[in-house]
Amino acid sequence: MRVLVSGFEAFGGAASNPSGDVVRRLSESGHPGVEISTVVLPVVFGGSGERLRATVDEVRPDVVIALGLAEGRSGITPERVAINLDDARIPDNDGAQPIDEAIEAGGPDGRFTGLPVKAIVDALQKADLPASVSLSAGSYVCNHVFYVLQALAEQSERQGRPLRTGFIHVPASPELAAGHPGMPSLSLDELERGIRIVIDTVVATPVDARLPGGAIH
């Protein structure tokens, strides 16, 4: 089983990005029972999707788990739907700031994850890690990558090569949360443990668990 895990470089003036830090840890130590590949993506609207697409073509994975940072969230949150929208509150690392632009002209309004999001949350909670299902990955570069990734999965399926893909947000690290009173965080050790549980759950769970997990608002 080949598993590709992506994360992001730092952005918005921050010194680090825990999604990229976790990916680097996985790259150094691997993961039992699977062949791990990793990539750290630029926080750039066009370039992020292109880099991910090129890596998928090179690695030819069975599973792609994309990670991103969601400051302010208290737990690890698998995303359900990627939306066909770039709407940037802040510029990306190349200074681009699209407003209300489609990611794919004529593409579907939304694309659903291929990961077992409820089973992932259940496994994380049983390991005493905070987690919940999230409906939306926002409209910044994380969502852009998620939408492009799900398009790659559709294309791969049409070519007769199943590819399971999806996106997961992680909270801030303590370093990023410092200076922001009240901001929740998880240590890199906790995040690494959580993503390793995610990998094991995805590999072992071809069909998602039928559990409550929707949002009221």
C-alpha positions in Angstrom: 0.0 0.0 0.0 1.5 3.3 -1.1 0.4 6.3 1.0 1.2 9.9 0.0 0.9 12.5 2.8 1.1 16.2 1.9 1.5 19.3 4.2 2.1 23.0 3.7 5.0 25.4 4.2 4.5 28.3 6.6 2.4 31.2 5.5 0.9 34.5 6.8 4.1 35.6 8.4 4.3 32.5 10.7 7.6 30.8 11.3 6.3 27.2 10.9 3.3 25.2 9.8 2.5 22.0 11.8 1.0 20.3 8.8 4.4 20.5 7.0 6.3 19.6 10.3 4.3 16.4 10.7 5.0 15.5 7.1 8.7 15.9 7.6 8.6 13.6 10.6 6.8 11.0 8.6 9.3 11.3 5.8 12.2 10.7 8.3 10.7 7.7 10.1 8.2 6.1 7.7 5.2 4.2 8.9 4.8 0.4 9.6 3.0 -1.6 7.0 2.9 1.0 4.3 5.2 2.7 1.8 5.1 6.4 2.8 5.8 9.2 0.5 5.5 12.9 1.5 5.5 16.3 0.0 5.4 19.8 1.4 3.4 22.1 -0.8 3.7 25.8 -1.4 0.9 28.0 0.0 0.2 29.2 -3.5 -3.1 28.8 -5.3 -1.9 27.6 -8.7 1.4 26.1 -7.6 0.1 23.9 -4.8 -2.2 21.9 -7.1 0.4 21.6 -9.8 3.0 20.3 -7.3 0.5 17.8 -5.8 -0.5 16.6 -9.2 3.1 16.1 -10.3 3.8 14.2 -7.0 0.8 11.9 -7.5 2.0 11.2 -11.1 5.5 10.3 -9.8 4.5 8.3 -6.8 1.3 6.6 -8.1 -0.1 6.2 -4.6 -3.1 4.2 -3.5 -4.1 6.8 -0.9 -3.4 10.5 -0.6 -4.0 12.3 2.7 -3.5 16.0 2.4 -2.9 18.0 5.6 -3.4 21.7 6.3 -3.4 24.1 9.2 -6.6 25.5 10.8 -5.7 27.9 13.5 -8.4 28.2 16.1 -9.7 24.7 15.7 -9.2 22.6 18.8 -8.8 19.1 17.2 -8.0 17.1 14.1 -10.7 17.7 11.6 -11.2 15.5 8.5 -13.0 17.5 5.8 -16.1 16.2 3.9 -16.5 18.6 0.9 -14.2 20.6 -1.3 -15.9 23.6 -2.9 -15.2 25.0 -6.4 -14.2 28.4 -5.0 -11.0 30.5 -4.4 -11.8 33.4 -2.1 -8.7 34.6 -0.2 -9.0 36.6 3.0 -5.2 37.1 2.8 -2.7 36.8 -0.1 -0.9 33.6 -0.7 2.8 33.3 -0.5 3.2 34.6 -4.0 1.0 37.6 -3.3 -2.1 36.3 -5.2 -5.5 37.0 -3.6 -8.3 35.6 -5.8 -11.8 36.8 -4.9 -14.8 34.7 -5.7 -13.1 32.7 -8.5 -13.8 29.2 -9.6 -11.0 26.7 -9.2 -12.2 24.7 -12.2 -14.4 26.5 -14.8 -17.4 24.4 -15.4 -16.4 22.0 -12.6 -18.9 20.7 -10.0 -19.8 23.0 -7.1 -18.4 20.4 -4.7 -16.4 17.2 -4.5 -16.7 14.8 -1.6 -13.8 13.2 0.3 -12.8 9.6 -0.4 -11.6 9.1 3.2 -13.6 7.4 6.0 -14.0 10.6 7.9 -16.3 9.3 10.7 -14.1 6.2 11.3 -11.1 8.5 11.5 -12.7 10.7 14.1 -13.9 7.7 16.1 -10.4 6.2 16.1 -8.8 9.5 17.2 -11.3 10.1 20.0 -10.7 6.5 21.2 -7.0 7.4 21.4 -7.9 10.5 23.5 -7.1 12.9 20.8 -9.7 15.7 20.0 -11.3 15.3 16.6 -14.5 16.0 14.7 -15.8 15.9 11.2 -15.7 19.3 9.4 -18.0 20.1 6.5 -15.9 22.7 4.8 -12.2 23.3 4.3 -12.8 27.1 3.8 -11.9 28.9 0.5 -8.1 29.4 0.9 -5.3 27.2 -0.5 -6.3 24.2 1.7 -9.6 24.0 -0.1 -8.0 24.6 -3.5 -5.7 21.6 -3.0 -8.6 19.5 -1.7 -10.7 20.3 -4.8 -7.8 19.5 -7.1 -7.0 16.3 -5.2 -10.6 15.1 -5.6 -10.5 15.8 -9.3 -7.4 13.7 -9.5 -9.2 10.9 -7.8 -12.1 11.1 -10.3 -9.7 11.0 -13.2 -7.8 8.1 -11.7 -11.1 6.2 -11.2 -12.0 6.7 -14.9 -8.6 5.3 -15.9 -9.3 2.1 -13.9 -6.9 2.9 -11.0 -8.7 3.6 -7.8 -7.3 6.4 -5.7 -8.6 7.3 -2.2 -8.0 10.9 -1.3 -9.1 13.6 1.1 -8.1 16.5 3.3 -7.5 16.9 7.0 -7.0 20.1 9.0 -4.8 20.1 12.1 -4.8 22.8 14.9 -2.0 25.1 15.7 1.1 23.9 17.5 2.0 25.4 20.9 4.6 27.5 19.2 2.1 29.1 16.8 -0.5 29.5 19.6 2.0 31.4 21.8 1.0 35.0 22.0 -2.6 34.2 21.1 -4.3 33.7 24.5 -7.0 31.0 24.4 -5.9 29.6 21.0 -6.1 25.8 21.2 -3.1 23.7 20.2 -1.7 20.2 20.0 1.9 19.3 20.3 3.8 17.9 17.2 4.1 14.6 19.1 0.3 14.5 19.4 -0.3 15.5 15.8 2.1 12.9 14.6 0.4 10.3 16.7 -2.9 11.4 15.3 -1.9 11.3 11.7 -0.4 7.8 12.1 -3.8 6.7 13.5 -5.4 8.3 10.4 -3.1 6.4 8.1 -3.9 3.1 9.9 -7.6 3.8 9.8 -7.7 4.7 6.1 -5.8 1.6 5.2 -8.0 -0.7 7.3 -11.4 1.0 6.5 -12.6 0.7 2.9 -16.2 1.9 3.8 -16.8 4.6 6.3 -18.4 3.9 9.7 -22.1 4.7 10.1 -21.8 7.0 13.1 -23.3 10.4 14.0 -20.9 13.2 13.0 -22.8 15.9 11.1 -22.9 19.6 12.1 -26.0 21.4 13.3 -24.6 24.7 12.0 
